[in-house]
Amino acid sequence: MIKEWKRWYSIEQWYDNYKEYQKFDERVVKVKEIYENSFEMEVIKGDILSQVMIENNLDREVKLHITRQVIDIINNMFQFKPKIGQFFWHDDTQLKNFMLEPDFNVKLIDPDSFQIISFDDYSHSDFEIGKVMNSFHRLKGALIND
């Protein structure tokens, strides 16, 4: 699958970091190759996690398994440090950007939403923790409503 590059930062620099991140956490969509203004990534078979949670057809243990994976994927963004004082953050971290594969494993998609954020950059507008908190709230709601 080919996706157009629409970000303000360099695709080459992003890809250098993303290749390393793919090794760090294999639960992100694989980017195979970059081009001048686009990149090629793997096609993931499965369903968008936000839709799965709305349908609420999974048993409690599967929902807990999914929730643990989402939390761990988010935690890994804080663990991976391109340089001291930085992390590689997905600036659109919400359930619509997670895929649930047929084997109930979760993958984070929309790879071009990853960018380097400095810990000391308090004004960084792309570090939107609110999207993450909304995702946790929706996961909790799915667990309660079973």
DOMI-344348 format. One record per residue: residue number from 1; residue in three letters; x, y, z of N, C-alpha, C in turn. Coordinates in nm, 3 decimals, m for minus. Layout:
N
<num:NUM&residuo:ALA&nX:X&nY:Y&nZ:Z&caX:X&caY:Y&caZ:Z&cX:X&cY:Y&cZ:Z> .
...
END
This chain:
146
<num:1&residuo:MET&nX:0.084&nY:m0.117&nZ:0.000&caX:0.000&caY:0.000&caZ:0.000&cX:0.089&cY:0.124&cZ:0.000> .
<num:2&residuo:ILE&nX:0.061&nY:0.218&nZ:m0.086&caX:0.138&caY:0.341&caZ:m0.100&cX:0.060&cY:0.456&cZ:m0.035> .
<num:3&residuo:LYS&nX:0.131&nY:0.536&nZ:0.044&caX:0.069&caY:0.653&caZ:0.108&cX:0.152&cY:0.776&cZ:0.077> .
<num:4&residuo:GLU&nX:0.085&nY:0.885&nZ:0.044&caX:0.152&caY:1.011&caZ:0.013&cX:0.208&cY:1.073&cZ:0.141> .
<num:5&residuo:TRP&nX:0.327&nY:1.130&nZ:0.131&caX:0.391&caY:1.198&caZ:0.244&cX:0.340&cY:1.341&cZ:0.249> .
<num:6&residuo:LYS&nX:0.277&nY:1.380&nZ:0.360&caX:0.219&caY:1.513&caZ:0.373&cX:0.272&cY:1.589&cZ:0.494> .
<num:7&residuo:ARG&nX:0.375&nY:1.538&nZ:0.557&caX:0.427&caY:1.600&caZ:0.678&cX:0.527&cY:1.709&cZ:0.646> .
<num:8&residuo:TRP&nX:0.549&nY:1.798&nZ:0.742&caX:0.641&caY:1.909&caZ:0.724&cX:0.787&cY:1.868&cZ:0.743> .
<num:9&residuo:TYR&nX:0.811&nY:1.755&nZ:0.809&caX:0.947&caY:1.712&caZ:0.835&cX:0.994&cY:1.613&cZ:0.729> .
<num:10&residuo:SER&nX:1.123&nY:1.592&nZ:0.724&caX:1.188&caY:1.513&caZ:0.620&cX:1.147&cY:1.366&cZ:0.626> .
<num:11&residuo:ILE&nX:1.107&nY:1.311&nZ:0.512&caX:1.071&caY:1.170&caZ:0.505&cX:1.193&cY:1.082&cZ:0.532> .
<num:12&residuo:GLU&nX:1.310&nY:1.126&nZ:0.489&caX:1.431&caY:1.047&caZ:0.510&cX:1.466&cY:1.036&cZ:0.658> .
<num:13&residuo:GLN&nX:1.461&nY:1.150&nZ:0.728&caX:1.491&caY:1.149&caZ:0.870&cX:1.386&cY:1.067&cZ:0.946> .
<num:14&residuo:TRP&nX:1.260&nY:1.085&nZ:0.911&caX:1.153&caY:1.008&caZ:0.974&cX:1.176&cY:0.858&cZ:0.953> .
<num:15&residuo:TYR&nX:1.208&nY:0.819&nZ:0.831&caX:1.224&caY:0.678&caZ:0.800&cX:1.343&cY:0.617&cZ:0.876> .
<num:16&residuo:ASP&nX:1.451&nY:0.692&nZ:0.890&caX:1.565&caY:0.642&caZ:0.969&cX:1.520&cY:0.606&cZ:1.111> .
<num:17&residuo:ASN&nX:1.442&nY:0.692&nZ:1.172&caX:1.391&caY:0.665&caZ:1.307&cX:1.287&cY:0.554&cZ:1.306> .
<num:18&residuo:TYR&nX:1.201&nY:0.554&nZ:1.206&caX:1.094&caY:0.454&caZ:1.202&cX:1.150&cY:0.313&cZ:1.182> .
<num:19&residuo:LYS&nX:1.252&nY:0.299&nZ:1.100&caX:1.315&caY:0.167&caZ:1.082&cX:1.364&cY:0.112&cZ:1.215> .
<num:20&residuo:GLU&nX:1.425&nY:0.197&nZ:1.295&caX:1.472&caY:0.154&caZ:1.427&cX:1.354&cY:0.123&cZ:1.519> .
<num:21&residuo:TYR&nX:1.250&nY:0.202&nZ:1.509&caX:1.133&caY:0.179&caZ:1.595&cX:1.063&cY:0.046&cZ:1.559> .
<num:22&residuo:GLN&nX:1.059&nY:0.014&nZ:1.431&caX:1.000&caY:m0.114&caZ:1.387&cX:1.072&cY:m0.232&cZ:1.451> .
<num:23&residuo:LYS&nX:1.202&nY:m0.219&nZ:1.470&caX:1.278&caY:m0.325&caZ:1.536&cX:1.246&cY:m0.329&cZ:1.685> .
<num:24&residuo:PHE&nX:1.223&nY:m0.212&nZ:1.744&caX:1.196&caY:m0.199&caZ:1.886&cX:1.058&cY:m0.255&cZ:1.923> .
<num:25&residuo:ASP&nX:0.958&nY:m0.227&nZ:1.839&caX:0.822&caY:m0.276&caZ:1.864&cX:0.763&cY:m0.322&cZ:1.731> .
<num:26&residuo:GLU&nX:0.752&nY:m0.451&nZ:1.714&caX:0.704&caY:m0.508&caZ:1.588&cX:0.554&cY:m0.494&cZ:1.570> .
<num:27&residuo:ARG&nX:0.487&nY:m0.430&nZ:1.665&caX:0.342&caY:m0.412&caZ:1.656&cX:0.304&cY:m0.282&cZ:1.587> .
<num:28&residuo:VAL&nX:0.394&nY:m0.225&nZ:1.510&caX:0.363&caY:m0.111&caZ:1.424&cX:0.365&cY:m0.159&cZ:1.280> .
<num:29&residuo:VAL&nX:0.285&nY:m0.094&nZ:1.198&caX:0.279&caY:m0.132&caZ:1.057&cX:0.419&cY:m0.119&cZ:0.997> .
<num:30&residuo:LYS&nX:0.456&nY:m0.216&nZ:0.916&caX:0.589&caY:m0.215&caZ:0.853&cX:0.591&cY:m0.122&cZ:0.733> .
<num:31&residuo:VAL&nX:0.690&nY:m0.035&nZ:0.731&caX:0.714&caY:0.049&caZ:0.614&cX:0.825&cY:m0.019&cZ:0.536> .
<num:32&residuo:LYS&nX:0.796&nY:m0.050&nZ:0.411&caX:0.888&caY:m0.127&caZ:0.328&cX:0.990&cY:m0.040&cZ:0.256> .
<num:33&residuo:GLU&nX:0.944&nY:0.074&nZ:0.207&caX:1.030&caY:0.158&caZ:0.125&cX:0.976&cY:0.299&cZ:0.122> .
<num:34&residuo:ILE&nX:1.066&nY:0.396&nZ:0.106&caX:1.023&caY:0.535&caZ:0.089&cX:1.060&cY:0.581&cZ:m0.051> .
<num:35&residuo:TYR&nX:0.985&nY:0.679&nZ:m0.097&caX:1.009&caY:0.742&caZ:m0.227&cX:1.019&cY:0.893&cZ:m0.200> .
<num:36&residuo:GLU&nX:1.024&nY:0.971&nZ:m0.303&caX:1.041&caY:1.116&caZ:m0.285&cX:0.928&cY:1.177&cZ:m0.202> .
<num:37&residuo:ASN&nX:0.804&nY:1.146&nZ:m0.236&caX:0.689&caY:1.206&caZ:m0.167&cX:0.587&cY:1.102&cZ:m0.123> .
<num:38&residuo:SER&nX:0.631&nY:0.980&nZ:m0.099&caX:0.539&caY:0.875&caZ:m0.057&cX:0.620&cY:0.761&cZ:0.007> .
<num:39&residuo:PHE&nX:0.546&nY:0.665&nZ:0.061&caX:0.611&caY:0.547&caZ:0.116&cX:0.519&cY:0.427&cZ:0.098> .
<num:40&residuo:GLU&nX:0.580&nY:0.309&nZ:0.099&caX:0.507&caY:0.184&caZ:0.083&cX:0.508&cY:0.111&cZ:0.216> .
<num:41&residuo:MET&nX:0.390&nY:0.064&nZ:0.255&caX:0.380&caY:m0.010&caZ:0.381&cX:0.303&cY:m0.138&cZ:0.360> .
<num:42&residuo:GLU&nX:0.314&nY:m0.228&nZ:0.457&caX:0.243&caY:m0.355&caZ:0.451&cX:0.092&cY:m0.332&cZ:0.461> .
<num:43&residuo:VAL&nX:0.017&nY:m0.426&nZ:0.409&caX:m0.128&caY:m0.427&caZ:0.426&cX:m0.158&cY:m0.518&cZ:0.544> .
<num:44&residuo:ILE&nX:m0.234&nY:m0.468&nZ:0.638&caX:m0.269&caY:m0.546&caZ:0.757&cX:m0.410&cY:m0.598&cZ:0.742> .
<num:45&residuo:LYS&nX:m0.424&nY:m0.728&nZ:0.760&caX:m0.556&caY:m0.790&caZ:0.756&cX:m0.617&cY:m0.779&cZ:0.895> .
<num:46&residuo:GLY&nX:m0.740&nY:m0.735&nZ:0.901&caX:m0.805&caY:m0.722&caZ:1.030&cX:m0.907&cY:m0.610&cZ:1.028> .
<num:47&residuo:ASP&nX:m0.942&nY:m0.565&nZ:1.147&caX:m1.045&caY:m0.463&caZ:1.163&cX:m0.990&cY:m0.346&cZ:1.244> .
<num:48&residuo:ILE&nX:m1.046&nY:m0.229&nZ:1.220&caX:m1.008&caY:m0.111&caZ:1.296&cX:m1.059&cY:m0.128&cZ:1.439> .
<num:49&residuo:LEU&nX:m0.971&nY:m0.108&nZ:1.535&caX:m1.003&caY:m0.138&caZ:1.674&cX:m1.120&cY:m0.056&cZ:1.728> .
<num:50&residuo:SER&nX:m1.133&nY:0.068&nZ:1.688&caX:m1.245&caY:0.148&caZ:1.738&cX:m1.378&cY:0.085&cZ:1.697> .
<num:51&residuo:GLN&nX:m1.385&nY:0.032&nZ:1.577&caX:m1.509&caY:m0.032&caZ:1.531&cX:m1.535&cY:m0.162&cZ:1.606> .
<num:52&residuo:VAL&nX:m1.430&nY:m0.237&nZ:1.631&caX:m1.444&caY:m0.363&caZ:1.705&cX:m1.500&cY:m0.336&cZ:1.845> .
<num:53&residuo:MET&nX:m1.449&nY:m0.231&nZ:1.908&caX:m1.495&caY:m0.198&caZ:2.043&cX:m1.640&cY:m0.150&cZ:2.043> .
<num:54&residuo:ILE&nX:m1.680&nY:m0.080&nZ:1.939&caX:m1.820&caY:m0.036&caZ:1.929&cX:m1.912&cY:m0.157&cZ:1.914> .
<num:55&residuo:GLU&nX:m1.872&nY:m0.251&nZ:1.830&caX:m1.953&caY:m0.371&caZ:1.807&cX:m1.962&cY:m0.458&cZ:1.932> .
<num:56&residuo:ASN&nX:m1.856&nY:m0.458&nZ:2.013&caX:m1.857&caY:m0.524&caZ:2.144&cX:m1.896&cY:m0.672&cZ:2.136> .
<num:57&residuo:ASN&nX:m1.837&nY:m0.745&nZ:2.043&caX:m1.868&caY:m0.887&caZ:2.025&cX:m1.762&cY:m0.980&cZ:2.082> .
<num:58&residuo:LEU&nX:m1.667&nY:m0.928&nZ:2.156&caX:m1.557&caY:m1.009&caZ:2.206&cX:m1.578&cY:m1.040&cZ:2.354> .
<num:59&residuo:ASP&nX:m1.525&nY:m1.154&nZ:2.397&caX:m1.539&caY:m1.186&caZ:2.539&cX:m1.439&cY:m1.106&cZ:2.621> .
<num:60&residuo:ARG&nX:m1.459&nY:m1.104&nZ:2.749&caX:m1.381&caY:m1.020&caZ:2.841&cX:m1.231&cY:m1.048&cZ:2.834> .
<num:61&residuo:GLU&nX:m1.191&nY:m1.174&nZ:2.827&caX:m1.048&caY:m1.206&caZ:2.823&cX:m0.982&cY:m1.151&cZ:2.696> .
<num:62&residuo:VAL&nX:m1.051&nY:m1.157&nZ:2.584&caX:m0.996&caY:m1.102&caZ:2.460&cX:m0.985&cY:m0.951&cZ:2.472> .
<num:63&residuo:LYS&nX:m1.085&nY:m0.886&nZ:2.529&caX:m1.080&caY:m0.741&caZ:2.548&cX:m0.964&cY:m0.702&cZ:2.639> .
<num:64&residuo:LEU&nX:m0.942&nY:m0.779&nZ:2.744&caX:m0.828&caY:m0.751&caZ:2.833&cX:m0.696&cY:m0.769&cZ:2.759> .
<num:65&residuo:HIS&nX:m0.687&nY:m0.872&nZ:2.676&caX:m0.567&caY:m0.897&caZ:2.595&cX:m0.541&cY:m0.777&cZ:2.502> .
<num:66&residuo:ILE&nX:m0.645&nY:m0.728&nZ:2.439&caX:m0.634&caY:m0.612&caZ:2.350&cX:m0.591&cY:m0.489&cZ:2.428> .
<num:67&residuo:THR&nX:m0.654&nY:m0.465&nZ:2.542&caX:m0.622&caY:m0.349&caZ:2.624&cX:m0.477&cY:m0.350&cZ:2.669> .
<num:68&residuo:ARG&nX:m0.429&nY:m0.465&nZ:2.711&caX:m0.287&caY:m0.476&caZ:2.753&cX:m0.193&cY:m0.442&cZ:2.638> .
<num:69&residuo:GLN&nX:m0.227&nY:m0.489&nZ:2.519&caX:m0.142&caY:m0.461&caZ:2.403&cX:m0.139&cY:m0.312&cZ:2.371> .
<num:70&residuo:VAL&nX:m0.255&nY:m0.248&nZ:2.370&caX:m0.262&caY:m0.104&caZ:2.340&cX:m0.179&cY:m0.026&cZ:2.441> .
<num:71&residuo:ILE&nX:m0.195&nY:m0.057&nZ:2.569&caX:m0.120&caY:0.013&caZ:2.673&cX:0.030&cY:m0.011&cZ:2.656> .
<num:72&residuo:ASP&nX:0.069&nY:m0.133&nZ:2.623&caX:0.210&caY:m0.163&caZ:2.605&cX:0.268&cY:m0.093&cZ:2.482> .
<num:73&residuo:ILE&nX:0.192&nY:m0.086&nZ:2.376&caX:0.237&caY:m0.014&caZ:2.255&cX:0.261&cY:0.133&cZ:2.289> .
<num:74&residuo:ILE&nX:0.167&nY:0.193&nZ:2.361&caX:0.183&caY:0.333&caZ:2.400&cX:0.303&cY:0.349&cZ:2.494> .
<num:75&residuo:ASN&nX:0.317&nY:0.260&nZ:2.588&caX:0.432&caY:0.263&caZ:2.679&cX:0.564&cY:0.257&cZ:2.602> .
<num:76&residuo:ASN&nX:0.568&nY:0.176&nZ:2.498&caX:0.692&caY:0.164&caZ:2.420&cX:0.731&cY:0.294&cZ:2.353> .
<num:77&residuo:MET&nX:0.634&nY:0.378&nZ:2.321&caX:0.668&caY:0.507&caZ:2.262&cX:0.751&cY:0.591&cZ:2.359> .
<num:78&residuo:PHE&nX:0.726&nY:0.574&nZ:2.488&caX:0.802&caY:0.647&caZ:2.589&cX:0.936&cY:0.580&cZ:2.618> .
<num:79&residuo:GLN&nX:0.946&nY:0.452&nZ:2.590&caX:1.069&caY:0.378&caZ:2.618&cX:1.175&cY:0.396&cZ:2.509> .
<num:80&residuo:PHE&nX:1.131&nY:0.411&nZ:2.385&caX:1.223&caY:0.424&caZ:2.272&cX:1.273&cY:0.568&cZ:2.266> .
<num:81&residuo:LYS&nX:1.403&nY:0.584&nZ:2.273&caX:1.461&caY:0.719&caZ:2.273&cX:1.563&cY:0.731&cZ:2.161> .
<num:82&residuo:PRO&nX:1.528&nY:0.806&nZ:2.053&caX:1.626&caY:0.827&caZ:1.946&cX:1.753&cY:0.893&cZ:2.000> .
<num:83&residuo:LYS&nX:1.737&nY:0.988&nZ:2.093&caX:1.849&caY:1.053&caZ:2.161&cX:1.803&cY:1.080&cZ:2.304> .
<num:84&residuo:ILE&nX:1.897&nY:1.103&nZ:2.392&caX:1.861&caY:1.136&caZ:2.531&cX:1.773&cY:1.261&cZ:2.531> .
<num:85&residuo:GLY&nX:1.665&nY:1.255&nZ:2.604&caX:1.575&caY:1.369&caZ:2.614&cX:1.468&cY:1.372&cZ:2.506> .
<num:86&residuo:GLN&nX:1.457&nY:1.266&nZ:2.427&caX:1.357&caY:1.261&caZ:2.319&cX:1.277&cY:1.132&cZ:2.328> .
<num:87&residuo:PHE&nX:1.161&nY:1.132&nZ:2.265&caX:1.088&caY:1.009&caZ:2.241&cX:1.023&cY:1.018&cZ:2.104> .
<num:88&residuo:PHE&nX:0.983&nY:0.905&nZ:2.053&caX:0.927&caY:0.894&caZ:1.919&cX:0.777&cY:0.873&cZ:1.935> .
<num:89&residuo:TRP&nX:0.700&nY:0.979&nZ:1.919&caX:0.559&caY:0.981&caZ:1.954&cX:0.471&cY:0.974&cZ:1.829> .
<num:90&residuo:HIS&nX:0.365&nY:0.895&nZ:1.837&caX:0.263&caY:0.887&caZ:1.733&cX:0.160&cY:0.993&cZ:1.768> .
<num:91&residuo:ASP&nX:0.153&nY:1.100&nZ:1.690&caX:0.071&caY:1.215&caZ:1.728&cX:m0.078&cY:1.199&cZ:1.700> .
<num:92&residuo:ASP&nX:m0.118&nY:1.080&nZ:1.660&caX:m0.262&caY:1.053&caZ:1.641&cX:m0.296&cY:0.919&cZ:1.708> .
<num:93&residuo:THR&nX:m0.251&nY:0.905&nZ:1.832&caX:m0.270&caY:0.781&caZ:1.906&cX:m0.414&cY:0.773&cZ:1.955> .
<num:94&residuo:GLN&nX:m0.494&nY:0.701&nZ:1.881&caX:m0.632&caY:0.677&caZ:1.919&cX:m0.676&cY:0.545&cZ:1.857> .
<num:95&residuo:LEU&nX:m0.787&nY:0.490&nZ:1.904&caX:m0.825&caY:0.354&caZ:1.866&cX:m0.847&cY:0.337&cZ:1.716> .
<num:96&residuo:LYS&nX:m0.882&nY:0.441&nZ:1.645&caX:m0.902&caY:0.429&caZ:1.501&cX:m0.771&cY:0.401&cZ:1.427> .
<num:97&residuo:ASN&nX:m0.658&nY:0.419&nZ:1.496&caX:m0.528&caY:0.393&caZ:1.435&cX:m0.462&cY:0.266&cZ:1.486> .
<num:98&residuo:PHE&nX:m0.543&nY:0.179&nZ:1.543&caX:m0.498&caY:0.045&caZ:1.581&cX:m0.581&cY:m0.055&cZ:1.501> .
<num:99&residuo:MET&nX:m0.515&nY:m0.159&nZ:1.453&caX:m0.584&caY:m0.267&caZ:1.382&cX:m0.582&cY:m0.390&cZ:1.470> .
<num:100&residuo:LEU&nX:m0.693&nY:m0.464&nZ:1.468&caX:m0.701&caY:m0.592&caZ:1.538&cX:m0.693&cY:m0.701&cZ:1.432> .
<num:101&residuo:GLU&nX:m0.584&nY:m0.777&nZ:1.438&caX:m0.562&caY:m0.884&caZ:1.342&cX:m0.650&cY:m1.005&cZ:1.378> .
<num:102&residuo:PRO&nX:m0.671&nY:m1.096&nZ:1.283&caX:m0.755&caY:m1.214&caZ:1.311&cX:m0.710&cY:m1.298&cZ:1.431> .
<num:103&residuo:ASP&nX:m0.581&nY:m1.294&nZ:1.464&caX:m0.530&caY:m1.369&caZ:1.580&cX:m0.538&cY:m1.288&cZ:1.710> .
<num:104&residuo:PHE&nX:m0.609&nY:m1.176&nZ:1.707&caX:m0.632&caY:m1.086&caZ:1.821&cX:m0.507&cY:m1.010&cZ:1.864> .
<num:105&residuo:ASN&nX:m0.410&nY:m1.001&nZ:1.776&caX:m0.296&caY:m0.914&caZ:1.803&cX:m0.326&cY:m0.776&cZ:1.747> .
<num:106&residuo:VAL&nX:m0.270&nY:m0.676&nZ:1.811&caX:m0.297&caY:m0.536&caZ:1.776&cX:m0.175&cY:m0.478&cZ:1.706> .
<num:107&residuo:LYS&nX:m0.201&nY:m0.394&nZ:1.604&caX:m0.094&caY:m0.321&caZ:1.536&cX:m0.134&cY:m0.174&cZ:1.526> .
<num:108&residuo:LEU&nX:m0.036&nY:m0.088&nZ:1.546&caX:m0.055&caY:0.056&caZ:1.531&cX:m0.027&cY:0.095&cZ:1.387> .
<num:109&residuo:ILE&nX:m0.120&nY:0.165&nZ:1.326&caX:m0.106&caY:0.207&caZ:1.186&cX:m0.080&cY:0.358&cZ:1.179> .
<num:110&residuo:ASP&nX:m0.088&nY:0.413&nZ:1.061&caX:m0.064&caY:0.555&caZ:1.035&cX:0.078&cY:0.593&cZ:1.075> .
<num:111&residuo:PRO&nX:0.177&nY:0.525&nZ:1.017&caX:0.316&caY:0.542&caZ:1.063&cX:0.372&cY:0.682&cZ:1.047> .
<num:112&residuo:ASP&nX:0.323&nY:0.758&nZ:0.951&caX:0.376&caY:0.893&caZ:0.932&cX:0.333&cY:0.989&cZ:1.043> .
<num:113&residuo:SER&nX:0.251&nY:0.942&nZ:1.136&caX:0.217&caY:1.023&caZ:1.253&cX:0.324&cY:1.019&cZ:1.361> .
<num:114&residuo:PHE&nX:0.424&nY:0.934&nZ:1.343&caX:0.535&caY:0.930&caZ:1.437&cX:0.630&cY:1.047&cZ:1.410> .
<num:115&residuo:GLN&nX:0.674&nY:1.110&nZ:1.518&caX:0.775&caY:1.214&caZ:1.507&cX:0.850&cY:1.225&cZ:1.638> .
<num:116&residuo:ILE&nX:0.967&nY:1.284&nZ:1.631&caX:1.048&caY:1.302&caZ:1.751&cX:0.994&cY:1.419&cZ:1.831> .
<num:117&residuo:ILE&nX:0.977&nY:1.394&nZ:1.961&caX:0.933&caY:1.497&caZ:2.055&cX:1.040&cY:1.507&cZ:2.163> .
<num:118&residuo:SER&nX:1.078&nY:1.628&nZ:2.200&caX:1.174&caY:1.648&caZ:2.308&cX:1.101&cY:1.660&cZ:2.439> .
<num:119&residuo:PHE&nX:1.155&nY:1.598&nZ:2.543&caX:1.093&caY:1.604&caZ:2.676&cX:1.082&cY:1.747&cZ:2.727> .
<num:120&residuo:ASP&nX:1.175&nY:1.832&nZ:2.688&caX:1.175&caY:1.969&caZ:2.741&cX:1.094&cY:2.066&cZ:2.655> .
<num:121&residuo:ASP&nX:1.024&nY:2.016&nZ:2.554&caX:0.946&caY:2.103&caZ:2.466&cX:0.801&cY:2.103&cZ:2.515> .
<num:122&residuo:TYR&nX:0.773&nY:2.186&nZ:2.614&caX:0.639&caY:2.190&caZ:2.674&cX:0.534&cY:2.248&cZ:2.580> .
<num:123&residuo:SER&nX:0.577&nY:2.318&nZ:2.479&caX:0.481&caY:2.381&caZ:2.389&cX:0.451&cY:2.295&cZ:2.266> .
<num:124&residuo:HIS&nX:0.504&nY:2.173&nZ:2.262&caX:0.487&caY:2.090&caZ:2.143&cX:0.340&cY:2.053&cZ:2.124> .
<num:125&residuo:SER&nX:0.280&nY:2.106&nZ:2.021&caX:0.136&caY:2.088&caZ:2.000&cX:0.100&cY:1.948&cZ:1.955> .
<num:126&residuo:ASP&nX:0.196&nY:1.869&nZ:1.907&caX:0.164&caY:1.736&caZ:1.857&cX:0.163&cY:1.630&cZ:1.967> .
<num:127&residuo:PHE&nX:0.205&nY:1.667&nZ:2.087&caX:0.199&caY:1.573&caZ:2.198&cX:0.063&cY:1.588&cZ:2.265> .
<num:128&residuo:GLU&nX:m0.037&nY:1.523&nZ:2.206&caX:m0.174&caY:1.536&caZ:2.251&cX:m0.213&cY:1.415&cZ:2.334> .
<num:129&residuo:ILE&nX:m0.192&nY:1.425&nZ:2.462&caX:m0.223&caY:1.315&caZ:2.551&cX:m0.374&cY:1.292&cZ:2.561> .
<num:130&residuo:GLY&nX:m0.453&nY:1.391&nZ:2.525&caX:m0.599&caY:1.378&caZ:2.531&cX:m0.652&cY:1.267&cZ:2.441> .
<num:131&residuo:LYS&nX:m0.593&nY:1.249&nZ:2.325&caX:m0.636&caY:1.140&caZ:2.236&cX:m0.610&cY:1.005&cZ:2.301> .
<num:132&residuo:VAL&nX:m0.496&nY:0.994&nZ:2.369&caX:m0.461&caY:0.869&caZ:2.436&cX:m0.559&cY:0.843&cZ:2.550> .
<num:133&residuo:MET&nX:m0.589&nY:0.945&nZ:2.628&caX:m0.680&caY:0.929&caZ:2.740&cX:m0.820&cY:0.891&cZ:2.692> .
<num:134&residuo:ASN&nX:m0.863&nY:0.948&nZ:2.581&caX:m0.991&caY:0.912&caZ:2.523&cX:m0.991&cY:0.764&cZ:2.482> .
<num:135&residuo:SER&nX:m0.880&nY:0.716&nZ:2.428&caX:m0.870&caY:0.575&caZ:2.390&cX:m0.882&cY:0.485&cZ:2.512> .
<num:136&residuo:PHE&nX:m0.814&nY:0.523&nZ:2.622&caX:m0.826&caY:0.445&caZ:2.746&cX:m0.969&cY:0.442&cZ:2.795> .
<num:137&residuo:HIS&nX:m1.035&nY:0.556&nZ:2.787&caX:m1.175&caY:0.564&caZ:2.832&cX:m1.264&cY:0.471&cZ:2.749> .
<num:138&residuo:ARG&nX:m1.242&nY:0.468&nZ:2.619&caX:m1.322&caY:0.381&caZ:2.532&cX:m1.293&cY:0.234&cZ:2.558> .
<num:139&residuo:LEU&nX:m1.167&nY:0.200&nZ:2.584&caX:m1.132&caY:0.062&caZ:2.618&cX:m1.199&cY:0.021&cZ:2.748> .
<num:140&residuo:LYS&nX:m1.194&nY:0.109&nZ:2.846&caX:m1.259&caY:0.081&caZ:2.975&cX:m1.409&cY:0.061&cZ:2.954> .
<num:141&residuo:GLY&nX:m1.472&nY:0.144&nZ:2.872&caX:m1.614&caY:0.130&caZ:2.845&cX:m1.648&cY:m0.004&cZ:2.782> .
<num:142&residuo:ALA&nX:m1.561&nY:m0.052&nZ:2.693&caX:m1.585&caY:m0.182&caZ:2.630&cX:m1.572&cY:m0.294&cZ:2.731> .
<num:143&residuo:LEU&nX:m1.482&nY:m0.280&nZ:2.826&caX:m1.467&caY:m0.383&caZ:2.929&cX:m1.586&cY:m0.385&cZ:3.025> .
<num:144&residuo:ILE&nX:m1.638&nY:m0.269&nZ:3.056&caX:m1.752&caY:m0.260&caZ:3.148&cX:m1.879&cY:m0.314&cZ:3.084> .
<num:145&residuo:ASN&nX:m1.894&nY:m0.291&nZ:2.956&caX:m2.019&caY:m0.326&caZ:2.887&cX:m2.019&cY:m0.465&cZ:2.829> .
<num:146&residuo:ASP&nX:m1.963&nY:m0.562&nZ:2.896&caX:m1.967&caY:m0.698&caZ:2.841&cX:m2.057&cY:m0.789&cZ:2.920> .
END
